[in-house]
Amino acid sequence: MGRSKHHRLPHDEDTIDASNVYCNIYDIVPSVNSASRFMRSEWGIYHTGVQVHGLEISYGGHPDASTGVFCAKPRSAQGCTFRERLLIGRVELDPLELRTRIAELARQWPGNTYNPFERNCNHFTDFLCRELTSKPAPPFINEFTHSRFVRGVFYGCVMPVGRCLEKWYDYGGITYTDDAGVAGGESNDLGISGARGINQVLVEAATSRKATANTLFKEGQYAEAREAYNKAMGYLATMSRRTEEEDEVCSQADEVRMALLLNLAACDLKSQDYARAVDTCDQVLENQPGNQKARYRRGIACSHLGRLDAATADFRKVLQTAEDEGDSATVRDARREIARVKQLSDVERAEDRALAKRMMGVGNNNNNNNDDDPL
């Protein structure tokens, strides 16, 4: 598809329609690209990103399996020169729906699968344009990947020289540093604030998915709710580890992750999968030893598994904390569960005594009462 089917647009952000999908194109090697344009050719070495709803979404490589997708303010890429913006089409998604879609796609593009000729930022741009509009990105952005000369220079010269120079010089490559303030318009409703970049988008998407799962849970659709909670967990697992220094977004992600685990445990209790509920609550308590909701739900699961001593220990800790904090509702619930577990313990002890009597041959005449019968 040629240039005639894509429209060059002005650089003024005030003229941009947020629902439009644009391909932002940067020169990585401006001198080479300028010379090519002088020869009336579109051939060049480019970086690209997709702009929609006030975000520029792109892809890059790094050594680990977390996502290589990142989001930033449009035209904020560093290490290259902005060239132009081309209109691709329109998207029917609202900003929050877009973030959920990006969260889904981010899992398909881990950083350690990046390849400069087979799976680069321009491949991702074309993929995302097709996903959002069913239309491709302009083909010239990736023509350099088909050049044997470029491949030969890259692998024969650039890579060896780069490995040599990196001992003395750290080139950061193409980065997006201006990624503050990319929160969605509804992020405050989701309890998200002050996060950044792709990790912020993933946290927002996970929070939105959690809200959907909560509705399913309240409607009694526990299997569907569990599936939605797990999908939200998958978004958080995709988070880029390149930005772990962003304490605020990581803290928000941890809070959402703990809430998701607690909700998964609630689904397990409803579906009577008590062993899994215990494992899920253990994950919460490993990170938050003082989480009384996890301890309470673990106590319920343990009581159904016959682990009555463990259940009692959990409920007593919950009760003590609730009394210290003046939480009368939790005090009432904990006391009720302690009484229930005590009844189970009494029944268990009575059954043990009855079994012991039978084994010892006691109470086999017709005059005995029902104490030695199983309860």
BELURJO-V5033 format. One record per residue. N is the residue number from 1. RES is the residue in three letters. SS is DSSP state (hx for helix, st for strand, lp for the rest). PHI is phi in whole degrees, 0 to 359 (none if undefined). BURIAL is + if it has 9 or more other C-alpha atoms within 8 Angstrom, else -. Layout:
n: <N N>
res: <RES RES>
ss: <SS SS>
phi: <PHI PHI>
burial: <BURIAL BURIAL>
//
This chain:
n: <1 2 3 4 5 6 7 8 9 10 11 12 13 14 15 16 17 18 19 20 21 22 23 24 25 26 27 28 29 30 31 32 33 34 35 36 37 38 39 40 41 42 43 44 45 46 47 48 49 50 51 52 53 54 55 56 57 58 59 60 61 62 63 64 65 66 67 68 69 70 71 72 73 74 75 76 77 78 79 80 81 82 83 84 85 86 87 88 89 90 91 92 93 94 95 96 97 98 99 100 101 102 103 104 105 106 107 108 109 110 111 112 113 114 115 116 117 118 119 120 121 122 123 124 125 126 127 128 129 130 131 132 133 134 135 136 137 138 139 140 141 142 143 144 145 146 147 148 149 150 151 152 153 154 155 156 157 158 159 160 161 162 163 164 165 166 167 168 169 170 171 172 173 174 175 176 177 178 179 180 181 182 183 184 185 186 187 188 189 190 191 192 193 194 195 196 197 198 199 200 201 202 203 204 205 206 207 208 209 210 211 212 213 214 215 216 217 218 219 220 221 222 223 224 225 226 227 228 229 230 231 232 233 234 235 236 237 238 239 240 241 242 243 244 245 246 247 248 249 250 251 252 253 254 255 256 257 258 259 260 261 262 263 264 265 266 267 268 269 270 271 272 273 274 275 276 277 278 279 280 281 282 283 284 285 286 287 288 289 290 291 292 293 294 295 296 297 298 299 300 301 302 303 304 305 306 307 308 309 310 311 312 313 314 315 316 317 318 319 320 321 322 323 324 325 326 327 328 329 330 331 332 333 334 335 336 337 338 339 340 341 342 343 344 345 346 347 348 349 350 351 352 353 354 355 356 357 358 359 360 361 362 363 364 365 366 367 368 369 370 371 372 373 374 375>
res: <MET GLY ARG SER LYS HIS HIS ARG LEU PRO HIS ASP GLU ASP THR ILE ASP ALA SER ASN VAL TYR CYS ASN ILE TYR ASP ILE VAL PRO SER VAL ASN SER ALA SER ARG PHE MET ARG SER GLU TRP GLY ILE TYR HIS THR GLY VAL GLN VAL HIS GLY LEU GLU ILE SER TYR GLY GLY HIS PRO ASP ALA SER THR GLY VAL PHE CYS ALA LYS PRO ARG SER ALA GLN GLY CYS THR PHE ARG GLU ARG LEU LEU ILE GLY ARG VAL GLU LEU ASP PRO LEU GLU LEU ARG THR ARG ILE ALA GLU LEU ALA ARG GLN TRP PRO GLY ASN THR TYR ASN PRO PHE GLU ARG ASN CYS ASN HIS PHE THR ASP PHE LEU CYS ARG GLU LEU THR SER LYS PRO ALA PRO PRO PHE ILE ASN GLU PHE THR HIS SER ARG PHE VAL ARG GLY VAL PHE TYR GLY CYS VAL MET PRO VAL GLY ARG CYS LEU GLU LYS TRP TYR ASP TYR GLY GLY ILE THR TYR THR ASP ASP ALA GLY VAL ALA GLY GLY GLU SER ASN ASP LEU GLY ILE SER GLY ALA ARG GLY ILE ASN GLN VAL LEU VAL GLU ALA ALA THR SER ARG LYS ALA THR ALA ASN THR LEU PHE LYS GLU GLY GLN TYR ALA GLU ALA ARG GLU ALA TYR ASN LYS ALA MET GLY TYR LEU ALA THR MET SER ARG ARG THR GLU GLU GLU ASP GLU VAL CYS SER GLN ALA ASP GLU VAL ARG MET ALA LEU LEU LEU ASN LEU ALA ALA CYS ASP LEU LYS SER GLN ASP TYR ALA ARG ALA VAL ASP THR CYS ASP GLN VAL LEU GLU ASN GLN PRO GLY ASN GLN LYS ALA ARG TYR ARG ARG GLY ILE ALA CYS SER HIS LEU GLY ARG LEU ASP ALA ALA THR ALA ASP PHE ARG LYS VAL LEU GLN THR ALA GLU ASP GLU GLY ASP SER ALA THR VAL ARG ASP ALA ARG ARG GLU ILE ALA ARG VAL LYS GLN LEU SER ASP VAL GLU ARG ALA GLU ASP ARG ALA LEU ALA LYS ARG MET MET GLY VAL GLY ASN ASN ASN ASN ASN ASN ASN ASP ASP ASP PRO LEU>
ss: <lp lp hx hx hx lp st st st lp lp lp hx hx hx lp lp lp lp st st st st st st st st lp lp hx hx hx hx hx hx hx hx hx lp lp lp lp lp lp lp st st st st st st st lp lp st st st st st lp lp lp lp lp lp lp st lp st st st st lp lp lp lp st st lp lp st st st st st st st st st st lp lp lp lp hx hx hx hx hx hx hx hx hx hx hx hx lp lp lp st hx hx hx lp st lp lp lp st lp hx hx hx hx hx hx hx hx hx hx hx hx hx lp lp lp lp lp hx hx hx hx hx hx hx hx lp hx hx hx hx hx hx hx hx hx hx hx hx hx hx hx hx hx hx lp lp lp lp lp lp lp lp lp st st lp lp lp lp lp lp lp lp lp lp hx hx hx hx lp lp lp lp lp lp hx hx hx hx hx hx hx hx hx hx hx hx hx hx hx hx hx hx hx hx hx hx lp lp lp hx hx hx hx hx hx hx hx hx hx hx hx hx hx hx hx lp lp lp hx hx hx lp lp lp hx hx hx hx hx hx hx hx hx hx hx hx hx hx hx hx hx hx hx hx hx hx hx hx lp lp lp hx hx hx hx hx hx hx hx hx hx hx hx hx hx lp lp lp lp hx hx hx hx hx hx hx hx hx hx hx hx hx lp lp lp hx hx hx hx hx hx hx hx hx hx hx hx hx hx hx hx hx hx lp lp hx hx hx hx hx hx hx hx hx hx hx hx hx hx hx hx hx hx hx hx hx hx hx hx hx hx hx hx hx hx hx hx hx lp lp lp lp lp lp lp lp lp hx hx hx lp lp lp>
phi: <none 270 297 301 266 237 255 287 236 293 274 293 295 292 268 276 275 299 278 284 251 241 254 270 244 237 274 278 239 304 295 294 294 294 297 294 292 299 272 61 236 273 301 181 248 238 249 222 216 255 256 198 51 76 243 249 246 216 214 208 259 199 287 257 270 289 298 263 283 217 235 201 294 301 63 253 294 253 91 205 244 298 251 196 240 242 282 258 174 234 246 266 275 278 303 289 297 298 297 295 296 297 299 296 289 301 291 274 232 293 295 279 258 295 217 297 245 248 204 250 298 286 299 295 302 296 300 289 301 293 296 272 232 66 238 278 286 300 293 293 295 239 298 296 291 267 276 295 296 297 299 297 296 297 281 270 237 297 297 298 294 299 296 286 289 296 292 243 224 257 266 283 71 271 226 245 263 263 247 283 73 262 295 290 299 256 295 295 294 266 80 248 207 73 277 219 55 297 297 297 300 293 294 298 295 296 293 296 295 297 297 296 296 300 296 298 298 295 275 83 266 289 295 293 296 301 300 292 298 295 295 297 299 297 300 292 294 279 308 292 270 286 238 294 288 282 301 294 291 294 295 297 298 297 296 295 297 295 296 296 297 298 290 297 297 296 298 297 295 295 270 63 265 289 297 292 299 299 299 294 296 300 296 294 291 295 267 227 303 266 285 284 295 294 293 295 291 295 299 298 298 298 296 282 272 83 269 288 296 295 298 299 299 295 294 293 293 298 299 299 296 296 295 296 267 70 269 294 295 290 302 298 295 295 295 297 290 297 295 296 294 298 298 297 295 298 297 297 294 296 295 296 295 297 295 296 297 296 294 270 75 265 78 266 274 282 271 285 271 271 295 265 272 300 260>
burial: <- - - - - + + - - - - - - - - - - - + + + + + + + + + + + - - + + - - + + - - - - - + + + + + + + + + + - + + + + + + + + - - - - + + + + + + + + + - + + + + + + + - + + + + + + + + - - - + + - + + + - + + + - + + - + + + + + + - - - - + + + + + + + + + + + + - + + - + + + + + - + + + + + - - - - + + + + + + - + + + + - - - - - + - - - - - - - - - + - - + + - + + - - - + - - + - + - + + + + + + + + + + + + + + + + + - + + + + + + - - - + + - + + + - + + + + + + - + + - + + + - - - - - + - - + + - + + - - + + + - + + + + + + + + + + - - - + + + + + + - + + + + + + - - - - - + - - + + + + + + + + + + - + - + + - + + + + + + + - + + - + + + - - - + - - + + - - + + - + + - - + - - + + - + - - + + - + + + - + + - - - - - - - - - - - - - + - - ->
//
